[in-house]
Amino acid sequence: TIRAPDGIPIVNYDYINGTAIRIFWNISTSFVNGYIINITSSNLTTITHQVNNESVTEFVVSGLLRERDYIIEVRGYYDLLGAPGYVTARLQSPIIGINGTLLSVTSNFR
């Protein structure tokens, strides 16, 4: 039987610095072999990372540019991809005395 995970990853984040965030997630299913992480910027460039271990549930997203929106999507897979969970981020330009503060991050489901 070909299966896809039946849970949706719940994605959260920690702010690291002006160009990086750490995402972490949990998924309520036992049928996961790993995860696919898609990072899409506002210029529609997508970078995909594959995590081939079901026990790894965090990832550092680095090299983010200020004043650009990002959608970071996490999908579990078994034989097929499951439903996505995602977090959106936008980094603000530096403010005097503050280097790269996080403007907004929200988590949601698609």
N, C-alpha and C positions, 0 to 999 in steps of 0.2 A: 504494500500500500504506500503510495506517495503522499507525504504529509507536509503541511506548512504549520508553523507555530500558531496556536489559536489565541495567544495573548498579545496585547499591544504594549510595546516598551513605554514605560513612563520615564521621560528624559528630564534630567536636572543639570545644573551647571555650578561651577565655581569660577570666579574671575581670577585669573592668574596675573596678567599684566596688560599693557596696552595693545598687545598683538596676539594674546592667547587666552583661551578658556579651557577648563577641564570639564568634559561632559561625563555623566555617569547615569546609569539606567538600571531598572529592574523590569522583569517580565514574569508574569504569572503563568508559566507553562513549563512542563518538564521536557517538552519536545523542541530543544534548541541545540544545534550543533555549533553555531557561531553567529556572527552579526555582520551586517553590511552597513557602513557609515557613509552617507553621501553629504558632502559639504557643497552647497550651491551659493554662489555670491550673486549680488544684484546685477552683475553683468552677464548672468546666466552660465558662468563657468562652473562645472561640477567636477569635484575630485572625489573618487571613491576609494575607501579603505575597507579591507576585509579582515575581520578578527576570527580566526579559526579555533576558537576555544570558548565554550559556553560559560566558563567560569570567569572570563575577563569581561567586566561590565563598566569599564571606564576608558576614556581616550582623551588625549590632549590635542586640541585643535589649535595649531600655531600658524603664524604667518598671516594673520588677519589684518586687513587694512582698515584704517579709520575712515569714517563717513561712507561705509559700504555695508549693506544689509547682507546677512547670511542666514540660511536655513540649514540646520544640521539635523539630518534625518537618520534614525537608527531603525533597522529592520532585523529581526531574528530570522534565521533560516534553519530548516531541518532538511527536507529534500527540496522544498520550494520556499520562496520568501514569504514571510508573514506580513501583517499590517504594520504600517510605520508609526512610530512615535517621533516627535521632533521638538527642537528648541530653536527659536529665532534670536539673532543677536545683531546689534549694531554698536560699533565702537565710536565714541565721540572724539573729535579733534582735541589735542591737548589744550588745557586751560592753564593760565599762569599758576604755577605752583603745583599743578596736578598733571601727571603724565599719563594720558590715555585712560580716562575714566570710562567706565561702562555706562552707556546711555540707557540701554534697555535690553532686557532679556526676558522673554516670556516662554512658558512651555505650554504645549497644547497637543491635541491630536488632530490628525487629518481626517 
